């Protein structure tokens, strides 16, 4: 099999990229330097609802959701008292708002889907030694136990993870940012903690970890993930040998049996690649950006990278793309990375204040929050991952009637409009709108739209397959669609434009396929 796209790195982001490309009929060679899968440790555990939806497109989302745990209560403590708690609303969609499931198990589920996909060629034990690009493709030289190997591909996606320094160096890509001084200790424990199985617990400055934080997440099968913030000179081996690690765990769970299933120490980073496209190579996941895990934005944003890269590479390889489509990967996902870094950096400024001003603000907020519920919203333990809205993308046609001002309050969604992910509504036939959208460009026509003229406009503007669907009353209400409108939905279920005339539709489709826009003037 001749590889059309080479995916470098067989972690969850690389697995997702390969599966999505194969779903578009694109052959993939999936490379990893490791000899085999190392299924140890929880690692990334919190998978957000819209990421489950992406995995559903490759047959894995429902399995991850079924095995994972969704906590229903979030408790926040300061020193020796509970500051506040809140209950998450019950999900009103097919998939939960998020699940906790170990990265190891998620990788196993994705591996099962890969094994059933003949277009994916998995090659372990392939360390990338050089990446050579030409006008026609990418040559990847690898070192293997059997000797040197060379893979030829049209394009590549670098999903080499947090330690992808060599790959970034080969591509000439910078990776600016900062690293935090403190370390974080993780222990996956198995214990019977009655009442904790659906609770997330966050402790600011508890007596048993003074001056620092502790986070506890429930996982399936009676497992719990505990993260302690510890000093930069922390020595896990020494603490384990003299009994302090056991005392650390028992300070939380008390005198009851437990077992440590996995433990690790790591440092948080806040970094982003200066370019997410280097010629014919796209960077995705931790290879493209690193951020603190509070809010679970690392893996979740990496899976969104994978979807963005996959449909655009598929359209390029099938001859359906304009010259700007591939470059829009950098435009969109670099902006998403910067937003995620801004959110997580603000959280880290609160959790690990670096300046006297930040320390003073943190103490003031926590102290006043013990007495004033109005301060609870300012206690920042991380804003859970959200999709990035492509409102400023070169592929998006703005609509003055639906301006996007800013991120809505935590836990709420913006109104539907250009750049925004479509709501997850069920159509009259039982199919979900997002699933329908992910099969290619989709036109949703409201009452009064002239479908014959619209079809002529489509035929004149693109050679890619474009489907048309009349809006039912429920979906019309969910979108806020108006009579005569046509909603243009991209293959990643984001709205590209809302058009009224056939000319507007033709211009929006060309723009969404990466062709130069003839006008920067918004519709209407």
N, C-alpha and C positions, 0 to 999 in steps of 0.2 A: 504494500500500500504506500503510495506517495503521500507524504504529509503536506497538507495545504497550510496548516497552522501548527507551529510548535509551541507548546505551553511548558514553561520552565518552572517547575515546582508542583508537586503533587499533594499539596495541602488543600484545605477546603476551597480556597479561592481558585486554585488551579483546577481542582476537580470540577467546580461549577462552570468555569470557563470552557473546559473540554466538553462537558455534557451539553451546554447550550450551543456550542458550535456544531457538535454532532447533530443536535436537533434541527439545525439549519441545513443539514446534509453536507457539512464541511469535514473532511477527514482531519484527524488530529493525532500528533505524536506527543505524549505526555511524559516529560522527563523529570527525574528526581535523582539527586546525588546520593541519597540514602540507599542502602541495600534492600530495604523493605519497609513497610509501614510500621511505625513504632507507636503502638496503641497504649500509651501510658499517660496518665494525668488528665485533669479536667481541662486545663488551658482555657480557651474561649468557651464560655458556657451559656451565654445569654443570646438567643437568636430571636430577632425582632420579627413581628408579624409580616411585614412586607418582604423580608428575606425568606420567610417560610413560603411566601407566595411565589417567589422566584424559583425556589426549589420544587414547588408543586409543578412548575412547568416541565421539570425533568423527572417527575414521578417520585420525588423524595420528600416534599414538604409535609405531606400528611403523616408519613412515618416518623419524621422528627417531632412533629407536634404531638403525636400519640404517645411517644415515649418520654417526652420532656415534662417538666414540672412548671406550672405557672403559679407563682406565689400570689396570694390574694391580699396579703397585709404587709405593709412596709412600716417597720418600727424604727424610730430614730432616737438615740439616747445621747445625753451629754453628761459626762462624768458618771454619777451614780443614780441618775434618774432618767425616766423616759420623757423626752421632749414632746413627742407627738407620734401618732400613727394614722395611717389612712388605708382604706380598703379600695382596691382597684375595682372598677365596674366590671360586671360580667360581660364577656365579649358578645357582640351581636352579629359576628361574622363566623364563617366556617372555621377559620383559624384563630387561635388565641392571640392576644396582643404581643406575647413573647413566650418563650419556653426556656427553662434551664436544662441543658443536656450537655454532657461532656463533649468536647471537640473530638475526642477519640471515637465515641459512638457515632457522632455525626459523620465522621470520615468513613466509618464502616458502612453506613447507609448509602453514602454517595458511591463508595466502591462497588456496592451491589448493583447500582444503576450503570456504572461504567462497565462492569463485567458483561452486562446485557447489551452493550452498544458496540457493534462491530466496527464503527468508524473511529474508535479510539484505540490507539496503540500505546500501551503503558510500558515504559522502560525504566526500571529501577537501576541504581548503580551507575548513573550517567552524570558525571560532574562536568559542568560547562566550563571549557577551557578558553574558548574564544567565540566571539560573535562577529561574523563578517557580513556586511550588507552590500548589495548591488542594486542596480535599477530594477532587477527582476525578482529579487528574493533575499532570503536570509540563509546563510550557511552557519551552522552551529557545530563547532568541534568539541567533542566530549572525550573525557578520559573514563575508561571503564576497566573492570578487572580483566576483560578479555583483550584489552588494547585500545588504541584510539578509534573513535567513531565519528562520522560526520553525518549530520542530518540537514537536508535541504527543505526549505519551506518557503511559502510565499510571504508569510508574516509570522511574528512570534509575539507571545504575551508572557512577560516576565512576572511570575508569581513566586519568586524565590524566597519570600518571607523576610523577617526582620534582619536576617544575616545575609541579605543579598548584596553585600558590599562589592563582591567581585563582579557581579552582573552589572551593577550600576557603574562601576569603574570602566568596564568594557564598553559601555554605552556612552561614557562621558557625561553622566548625569550627576549633578550635585545633590546633596541630601542634608540641607541646612536645618538648624533647629537647636534644641537644647536637651540635656539629660538632667534628671532630678537627682539630688544628692542622696536622699533616703532610698532604702531598699524596701521591697515588700516580700514578706514570707507567706507562702501559700501552703496550706495543708488540706488535702481531701481526707476527711475522716468518715468512718462508718460508726454510727451510734444511734441509740434509741432516745431521741429528744422529743418527747411528747409535746404536741402543740406547735412545733417549729417547722413541720414539713411543708407548710404553705406560707411561711413568713420570711421576709428578708429583714435582717437586723443590721443597723449601722450604728457604731459607737464612736462618738467624738470624745477623746481624752478620757477613756475609762480608767478607773483606779489601777487595773491590772495591765494597762499599756499607756502610762501617763504621757501626756503631751502629743500623743499620736492617735491613729484611727484603727478600727477593726471593722471588717465587713463580713457578714455571714450569709451565704446563699444556700437554700435547699436544692438538692439534686435528687434524681430518681434512686430508688432502692435503699433508702435510709442513709444516703450520703449527704454530707454537708461540706461546702467549700468555705474555708476561713482564710481571710487575707488580713495580715497584720502589717501595719507600717512599722518598720524597724530602722535603726541607725545605719548609716552608710558602711560602718565597720562590722556589721552583724556577722557572726560566725555560726552557721547552722550546725556544723559538725560538733563544735564545742558545746553548744546548747543541748544537742541531742545526747551527748555522752554524759553530761553531768546532771541530767534530769530536769533542766530548766524548760525544755520543750514540753515535757509532760505537764509540768506545772502551768505552763502557758495555756495548754489546752484545757486543763481542769479548772482553771480560773473562769472559763466560759461555761463548760458543761457540767461541772461538779464531779462528785465521786461516783462515776458510773463507768461501765466498760466502754471502751472505744478502740478503734483500730485506725491507724494512719495508712491510707491506701496510696498516697503519693504526696510528696513535698518538694518544694522548689523555692528558690530565692531569685528575684529578678528586679531590674531597675526600670523605671518608667522613662520614656523618651517622648519628645514632642518634635517631630521632624516631618518634612515633606520634600519629595523630589522636586527639583526646579523645573523638570520637564517630565510629563507622563507619557509623551510620545517621543521616541528617538528614532526617526526614520520609519522603518517597517516593524519596529518593536514598541509595544505598549507596556507600561508598567502598571501593576495592579496589586492591591492588598498591601501587606506590610512592606513589600519591596518598594512601594510608592509613598507610603505614609505610615508613621508610627504615632500613637497617641495614648494617653493614659486610659485605662480600661473603664473608669467610672462613667457609666452611661452606655457601656457595651457598644462603642462605635467602631472598634477595630475590625473584627470579622464582618460585622454587618455592612460596613462601608465597603469592605473588600468584595463581598458578594455583589453589591451594586456596581462596583467597578467591572466585575466579570460580565454582568448582563450588558452593560453599556458597550464594552469592548466586543462582545460576541456578535450582537446584531449588526454592528457597524462593519466588522470584518466580513461577515457573511454577505452584506450588501456590496461591499467593495469587490469581493471575490466573484460575485455573480454578475457584476457589471451594472448594478442598480444605483451606484452611488455617484454623487458629484465630487469635485475635487476637495471640498471642505469637510466631508463627512468624517474622515478619519482624524483630522486635526481637531474636530469638535470633541473627540474623546478627552483630549487634554483640557480643552476649555471647560467642559462640564465637570469632569471628575477632579481636576485640580481645584476648582472652586468649591466642590463638595468637601475636599480634604481640608481646605483652609477654614471652612465653616466648622467642621468637626474639631479642628485644632483650637479654634477660638473658644468653642464651648467647653472642651476638656481642659484647656489652659485656665479658664476662669474657675473651673471646679478645683483644679490643683492649686490655684492661688488661695482658695479657701481652705483646702485640706492641708496643704504644705506651704504656708505663707513664707515668702522669701524676703520680704521687706518688713520693717517695723510698722509701716502703714497697713499692710495686709494682715499682719498678726493682730494689730489693734482692732481692725474691723472685725476679724473673725471672733475674737473674744467678746467684743461688744454685741455682735449679733447673737452669739450663743447664750450669753448671759441674759440679754433682754428677751430672747425667745422662751426662756423658762417661765416668764411672767406674762408675755404678750403674744397671743396666737398670731397676731398680724405679722410677726417677724418670722414665722415658720417658713414662708415662701423664700426667704433669703438664706435659709440654711441649705447650702449647696453640697449635696453628696453625689451629684451627677444627674444630668438630664438624659433620660433613656433615648437610645438611638431613634432617629426619624429619617424618612427619605429626604433627599435633597431635591428642592424644586428648581427646575431648569428655566427659571423665568428670565435670566439674563443670557441664555444660550444663543449662539448664532443660528441654531436650528429653530428657535421659537419665534413665532410672530406675535407680538404683544397685542392685547385687546384693551383699548382705553376704557371700555365699559366694565372691565374686570381687572383693575389694577392690583398688583401684588405689592403690598406695603412692606411687610416684614414677617418674621416668624410669629405665628400665633402663640398664645399662652401655652405653657406646658400641658401636654395631654389633649390638646385640641388640634383640629386640622383646618387648613385654609379652605376657602371656598374653591370649588372647581374652576379651572381656567387655564390658559396657556402656561405650560411649564410644570403643572401640578399633576401628580399621579391620580388617575381616575378613581372614583370611589369603588369599593368592592361590592357592587350590586348584583343581584341574581336576576337574569333576564327571564322573560315569560316561559321560555323553553327549558329552563333549569340551568342553563350555562351561565357562568360568571362572566361579567364584563371584562375583568382583567385577563382571564384565560382566553377569551375571544380575541382581545387586543394583542396578545403576545404571539399570535400567528402571523403578524405582519401589519402594515399600515391599515388602519380601520377608519372609515368615515361613518359617523353617526349623524343621521339626518333628522332634523326636527320637522314637525308638521309645516307644510307649505314649501319645503325645498323642492326644486325642480330636478329630480333625479336624472332625467335624460340629459339635461345640460351639464349636470355635474359629472356624469360619466364621460362626456366628451372632453371636459376639462381635464379629467384624470388621464385619459388616453393621450392628450397633447402634452402632458407635463412629466410623465415618468413611465419607464418600462417595467417597473417593479409591480408585483401583484398588489392591488389595493381592493379591499372588500368594502361593501357598503351595507349599512344596516339601519333600518328605521328605528327611531327612538320610541320606546313604549312609555306610557305615562309615568311609571315609577322611576325609570332612568332619567327621563326628562326632568323630573322634580329633583333627583339627586344631583344632577349636573347644574340645574338652574338654567337649562337651555330655553331659548326663545324661538318663536315661530320663524321659519325660514333659515335657521342657522344650520351649518354643517360643522361638526366637531371632528378635527383631524387628530387621531390618536396614533402615537408612535408604536413600534414593536416592543418597547419596554413599558407600555401602558401609560406613558406620560402624554398629556395633551400638547400637541404642537401648535395648534391654532384653532380659532373659531371663525369660520368664514360665512359670508352671506351670499356673495355673488360667485359665479363660476370663475371669474378672473381672480378673485381673492383666493379661491380654493387652489387654482393652478399655481399661483405664486407661493402659497403656503407649502404645498407639496414639494415644489422644487427646493425651497429653502430648507425644509425638513430632511431632504435627501442630500443636502450638502452642496447645492448649486448656489452660485452667487445671487444675492437678492438684488432685484432691479430697483428697489426703493427701500429706504429705511423708514418710510412713513407707515405707522400702524394702520390696521384696517379701520374703515369707517371714520 
